[in-house]
Amino acid sequence: MSNYPSNAIGFILLTHNKPLQTYRLINKLNSMFNYPLIVCHHDFSKSDLSVNSLSKNVLLVRPHIETKWADFSVEEATVKAIKVMYENPEAPDWFVYLSGADYPIKTARQILDELTSNSYDAYVEHEQITYEKYKSDAIPPDMSWLKNSYQRYCTKSFSFHSLIKYFAQMNIEIRLEHPLLTKLFLPFSKKFACFSGSQWFSANRKAAEHIIDFHGQRNAVTLHYSQARYTEEAYIQTILGNSPHLKLKNDCRRYVDWSTGGPHPKILLTEDLPNLLASSAHFARKFDIDIDSNILDELDRITSE
């Protein structure tokens, strides 16, 4: 770290449970990056977090937002944390957005070398979501989420409830899918596309300030996503993906194993360590100290310089 300024990197943590694991992650970041600025949005409605046990470089977002999985409240909390970070006079050149279930798998030098030696403004997974991809039969199985993303963000549904004979209730839903039919209801166009990708990303000050400014406008894009589900996989991706003044790397530098299927990734175990170390990712998720803390012990050994 001696070759880098003290504000080269900071971290934004979005946490809600397992406080012991949160403390461990914070301690790890402190030891690796020499007590960087850390802004933590902790949802105290889900679990407690001892403020007195946190080091002075950790700022808590106050008041916290009660977050719900797949809800826009997650994006509100994220942007609020970014705003707290960049209102601080010690705001970093780069920040990394993490959950409490993340952990570094590269050394501080490896992470900083990549972030500071290129011309990118953000490492963020951002795939454009189009009607053509939605209807294509050529989308490989591992990219099927592109089709899900189109249904989530680029269609418009109308529900009708009516009583029919003998007072039975019938629910009718009409879903508009083609862009010619949805353009009156959605904020997307040829000039402003929908993007989707992993929730977790790294970005510099330029990208952070753009996110804050865009969100503060409360425009049609923000309104659209505030009424949608799973917006953590599209809102910030769409903001950054439509910003020609930013240079983006379409890679979030996270190792995540989705091989088990379902809405949540696999809990990483010691047996997964070779795959983690072979990847180009800076951080991995999800870890659970109640299931396997040995893998974190091994990563501590590997990432210490």
DOVO-476450 format. One line per field, with one value per residue (C-alpha): x, y, z; residue number from 1. Coordinates in Angstrom, 3 decimals. Each point is the difference from the previous one (the first is absolute). Layout:
N
X: [X, ...]
Y: [Y, ...]
Z: [Z, ...]
seq: [NUM, ...]
end
This chain:
305
X: [0.000, 2.991, -0.015, -3.601, -1.611, -2.009, -3.247, 0.669, -2.852, -3.047, -2.810, -3.765, -1.582, -3.648, -0.725, -2.994, 0.958, 2.878, 1.751, 3.005, 0.644, -0.358, 2.587, 2.349, -0.341, 0.620, 3.070, 1.305, -0.452, 1.681, 3.030, 0.326, -0.612, 1.236, -3.332, -1.718, -3.206, -2.838, -3.633, -2.367, -3.741, -1.210, -3.700, -0.453, -3.563, 1.466, 2.788, 2.065, 3.516, 2.134, 1.048, 2.577, 1.895, 0.563, 3.231, -0.108, 0.392, -3.426, -2.950, -3.546, -2.799, -2.540, -2.896, 0.093, -2.540, -2.003, 1.011, -1.820, 1.425, -0.664, -1.482, 1.003, 0.786, 3.324, 0.855, -1.071, 2.322, 2.859, -0.177, -0.389, 3.219, 1.837, -1.189, 1.283, 3.367, 0.453, -1.156, 2.961, 3.178, 2.013, -2.051, 2.024, 0.930, -1.625, -2.625, -0.996, -3.599, -0.281, -2.478, 0.791, 0.335, 2.930, 3.721, 3.179, 1.759, 2.851, 2.633, -0.406, 2.800, -1.627, -3.348, 1.427, 2.384, -2.889, -2.358, 2.577, 1.942, -2.787, -2.325, -3.274, -2.426, -1.828, 0.134, -3.663, -1.761, -2.423, -1.651, -2.467, -3.498, -1.827, -3.137, 2.142, 1.904, -3.248, -1.475, 3.229, 0.384, 3.776, 0.481, 2.100, -1.394, 2.513, -1.300, -3.680, -0.159, -0.022, -3.496, -1.064, 1.332, -2.111, -3.143, 0.888, 0.917, -1.156, -3.598, -3.174, -2.814, -3.586, -2.199, -3.761, -2.273, -3.597, -2.970, -1.620, -3.096, -0.705, 2.385, 3.186, 2.994, 2.151, 3.444, 1.226, 3.517, 1.100, 3.742, 1.415, 3.422, 0.866, 1.788, -2.578, -2.659, 1.976, 1.689, -2.792, 0.404, 3.759, 2.980, 2.036, 0.633, 2.648, 1.860, -0.407, 0.345, -0.705, 3.039, 0.218, 2.728, 1.453, -0.948, 3.598, 2.477, 3.007, 0.107, 2.021, -1.015, -1.162, -2.437, -1.112, -0.890, -1.961, -2.028, -0.756, -1.006, -2.170, -1.802, -0.595, -1.955, -2.769, -0.771, -2.085, 2.753, 0.126, -3.790, -0.157, 2.498, -1.546, -3.120, 1.857, 1.495, 3.635, 1.186, 3.387, 0.881, -0.979, -0.338, 3.635, 0.992, -2.433, 1.254, 3.634, -0.688, -1.651, 2.847, 2.242, 2.387, 0.880, 2.226, -1.289, 1.540, -2.740, 1.295, -0.725, 3.057, -2.101, 0.091, -3.502, -1.072, -3.536, 0.349, -2.572, -2.811, -2.648, -0.018, 3.083, 3.575, 1.822, 1.574, 3.737, 1.929, 3.654, -0.324, -0.759, 3.302, 1.874, -2.753, 0.055, 3.751, -0.078, -2.463, 0.768, -2.446, 1.003, -2.717, -2.218, -3.404, -1.870, 1.792, -1.611, 2.151, -2.620, 0.400, 3.715, 2.369, 3.107, -0.137, 0.225, 2.993, 1.697, -0.797, 1.447, 3.246, 0.043, -0.860, 2.358, 3.148]
Y: [0.000, 2.344, 0.786, 1.228, 3.092, -0.585, 0.747, -2.301, -2.328, -0.188, -2.457, 0.129, -2.839, -0.983, -2.220, -1.280, -3.169, -2.014, 2.886, -2.178, -0.579, 3.740, 0.748, -2.538, 1.542, 3.496, -1.176, -1.680, 3.147, 2.048, -2.278, -0.254, 3.647, 1.817, 1.150, 1.326, 1.997, -2.512, 1.039, -2.639, -0.043, -2.474, -0.804, 0.082, -1.254, -3.391, -0.319, 2.106, 1.242, 1.285, 3.518, 0.163, -2.968, 1.670, 1.797, 3.768, -0.307, -1.664, 2.312, -1.264, 1.271, 1.711, -0.361, -3.413, -1.161, -3.145, -2.118, -2.911, -2.581, 0.808, 3.364, 3.519, 0.770, -1.762, 2.572, 2.870, -1.293, -0.486, 3.495, 1.488, -1.724, 1.210, 3.535, -0.216, -1.169, 2.788, 2.739, -0.934, 2.086, -3.251, -1.584, -2.569, -0.059, -3.454, -1.835, -3.662, -0.949, -3.114, -1.953, -1.488, -3.397, 1.125, -0.430, 0.977, -2.730, 2.147, 2.007, 3.732, 0.643, -2.128, 1.736, 3.518, -0.645, -0.884, 2.755, 2.784, -1.040, 0.110, 2.567, -1.567, 1.898, -3.090, -3.773, -0.856, -2.841, 1.648, -1.954, 1.824, -1.459, -0.073, -1.467, -1.860, -1.810, -0.699, -1.743, -1.645, -3.777, 0.379, 1.303, -2.634, -1.443, 1.862, 3.287, -0.777, 2.786, 2.410, -1.221, 0.305, 3.549, 0.970, -1.291, 1.814, 3.415, 0.318, -1.227, 1.630, -1.929, 0.968, -1.964, -0.066, -1.441, -0.753, -1.892, -2.534, -2.144, -1.355, 2.610, -1.824, 2.307, -0.091, 1.592, 0.959, 1.225, 1.505, 0.292, 2.288, -1.130, 1.573, 3.385, 1.579, -0.803, 0.833, 3.235, 2.130, -1.642, -0.577, 2.405, -1.982, 0.940, -0.260, 2.763, -1.393, -3.771, -2.403, -1.755, -2.814, -1.857, -0.847, 2.239, 0.325, 2.368, 2.277, 3.610, 3.193, 3.481, 1.061, -2.917, 0.431, 3.654, -0.867, -2.625, 2.509, 2.755, -2.304, -1.471, 3.459, 1.050, -2.517, -0.239, -2.508, -2.624, 0.118, -0.055, -3.047, -1.990, 1.069, -1.897, -3.083, -3.064, -1.182, 3.526, -0.645, -1.833, 2.841, 3.503, 1.051, -2.139, 2.012, 3.324, -0.832, -1.839, 3.095, 2.334, 0.598, 2.133, -3.048, -2.878, -3.282, -3.450, -2.600, -2.070, 0.571, -1.968, -2.208, -3.762, -1.413, -3.625, -0.397, -3.727, -0.997, 1.859, 2.071, 3.699, -0.141, -1.051, -2.940, 0.436, -0.246, -2.691, -0.900, -2.395, 3.006, 1.700, -1.122, 1.456, 3.279, 0.383, -0.854, 2.787, 3.628, 1.205, 2.323, -1.184, -3.057, -0.769, -1.482, -1.105, -1.079, -0.292, -2.226, -2.534, 0.213, 2.539, -1.964, 1.366, 3.528, -1.036, -1.297, 3.181, 2.053, -1.891, 0.258, 3.702, 1.226, 1.671]
Z: [0.000, 0.407, -3.732, 0.083, 1.558, 3.157, -1.842, -2.961, 0.908, 2.227, 0.576, 0.157, 1.955, -0.190, 3.000, 1.918, 1.900, 1.457, 1.819, 0.892, -3.683, -0.657, 2.701, -1.550, -3.457, 1.358, 1.915, -3.153, -2.093, 2.724, 0.132, -3.788, -0.921, 3.111, 1.401, -3.129, 0.100, 0.404, -0.232, 1.320, -0.517, 2.579, 0.243, 3.766, -0.380, -0.985, 2.615, 2.364, -0.655, 2.833, -0.950, 2.794, -1.430, -3.387, -0.823, -0.556, -3.773, -0.225, -0.590, 0.458, -2.222, 2.262, 0.040, -1.610, -2.568, 0.654, -2.961, -1.596, -2.352, -3.686, 1.014, -1.079, 3.643, -0.623, -2.686, 2.235, 2.714, -2.448, -1.469, 3.460, 1.052, -3.124, 0.761, 3.586, -1.294, -2.541, 2.332, 2.213, -0.464, 0.066, -2.797, -1.969, -3.669, -0.292, 2.004, 0.073, 0.742, 2.166, 2.065, 3.374, -1.698, -2.212, 0.601, -1.880, -1.988, -1.363, 1.848, 0.534, -2.479, -2.699, 0.447, 0.063, -2.879, -2.285, 1.124, -0.217, -3.105, -2.580, -1.542, 1.174, 2.185, 1.251, 0.035, -0.380, -1.756, -2.425, -2.801, -2.215, 0.246, -3.340, -1.502, -2.545, 2.751, 1.833, -3.033, -1.161, 0.158, -0.182, 3.552, 1.864, 3.240, 2.168, -1.434, 0.461, 2.565, -2.960, -0.848, 3.645, 0.054, -2.994, 1.717, 3.208, -1.374, -3.605, -0.017, 1.240, 1.688, 0.633, 2.395, -0.096, 2.673, -0.883, 1.377, -2.283, 0.307, 3.502, 1.453, -0.814, -0.250, -3.116, -0.193, -3.452, -0.732, -3.282, -0.569, -2.687, -1.234, -3.343, 0.230, -2.324, 2.599, 3.140, -1.078, 1.467, 3.411, 0.366, 0.096, -2.540, -3.612, -2.712, 1.806, 3.508, 0.413, 2.838, 1.488, 2.509, 1.869, 3.380, 2.913, 1.181, -1.647, 0.458, -1.193, 0.227, 1.153, -3.481, -0.248, 3.618, -0.501, -3.136, 1.902, 2.766, -2.447, -2.121, 2.995, 1.438, -3.080, 0.806, -3.716, -1.983, 0.194, 3.792, 0.181, -2.273, 2.030, 3.315, -1.067, -1.262, 1.661, 0.016, -0.747, 1.628, -3.228, -2.344, 1.473, 0.446, -2.985, -2.139, 1.368, -0.751, -3.259, -1.483, 0.929, -3.038, 2.062, 2.115, -1.054, 1.376, 0.313, -0.459, 2.898, 3.687, 1.157, 2.295, 0.276, 0.438, -0.459, -1.365, -0.685, 2.618, -1.764, 1.714, 0.939, 2.249, -0.789, 1.540, 3.431, -0.646, 1.875, 0.430, -2.930, -2.239, 0.784, -3.181, -2.194, 1.898, -0.340, -3.712, -0.753, -0.872, 2.654, 2.822, 2.404, 0.339, 1.463, 1.783, 3.127, 3.276, 3.121, 1.619, -2.815, -0.846, 1.559, -0.986, -3.542, 1.400, 2.108, -3.155, -1.896, 2.849, -0.398, -3.792, -0.253, 2.705, -1.335]
seq: [1, 2, 3, 4, 5, 6, 7, 8, 9, 10, 11, 12, 13, 14, 15, 16, 17, 18, 19, 20, 21, 22, 23, 24, 25, 26, 27, 28, 29, 30, 31, 32, 33, 34, 35, 36, 37, 38, 39, 40, 41, 42, 43, 44, 45, 46, 47, 48, 49, 50, 51, 52, 53, 54, 55, 56, 57, 58, 59, 60, 61, 62, 63, 64, 65, 66, 67, 68, 69, 70, 71, 72, 73, 74, 75, 76, 77, 78, 79, 80, 81, 82, 83, 84, 85, 86, 87, 88, 89, 90, 91, 92, 93, 94, 95, 96, 97, 98, 99, 100, 101, 102, 103, 104, 105, 106, 107, 108, 109, 110, 111, 112, 113, 114, 115, 116, 117, 118, 119, 120, 121, 122, 123, 124, 125, 126, 127, 128, 129, 130, 131, 132, 133, 134, 135, 136, 137, 138, 139, 140, 141, 142, 143, 144, 145, 146, 147, 148, 149, 150, 151, 152, 153, 154, 155, 156, 157, 158, 159, 160, 161, 162, 163, 164, 165, 166, 167, 168, 169, 170, 171, 172, 173, 174, 175, 176, 177, 178, 179, 180, 181, 182, 183, 184, 185, 186, 187, 188, 189, 190, 191, 192, 193, 194, 195, 196, 197, 198, 199, 200, 201, 202, 203, 204, 205, 206, 207, 208, 209, 210, 211, 212, 213, 214, 215, 216, 217, 218, 219, 220, 221, 222, 223, 224, 225, 226, 227, 228, 229, 230, 231, 232, 233, 234, 235, 236, 237, 238, 239, 240, 241, 242, 243, 244, 245, 246, 247, 248, 249, 250, 251, 252, 253, 254, 255, 256, 257, 258, 259, 260, 261, 262, 263, 264, 265, 266, 267, 268, 269, 270, 271, 272, 273, 274, 275, 276, 277, 278, 279, 280, 281, 282, 283, 284, 285, 286, 287, 288, 289, 290, 291, 292, 293, 294, 295, 296, 297, 298, 299, 300, 301, 302, 303, 304, 305]
end
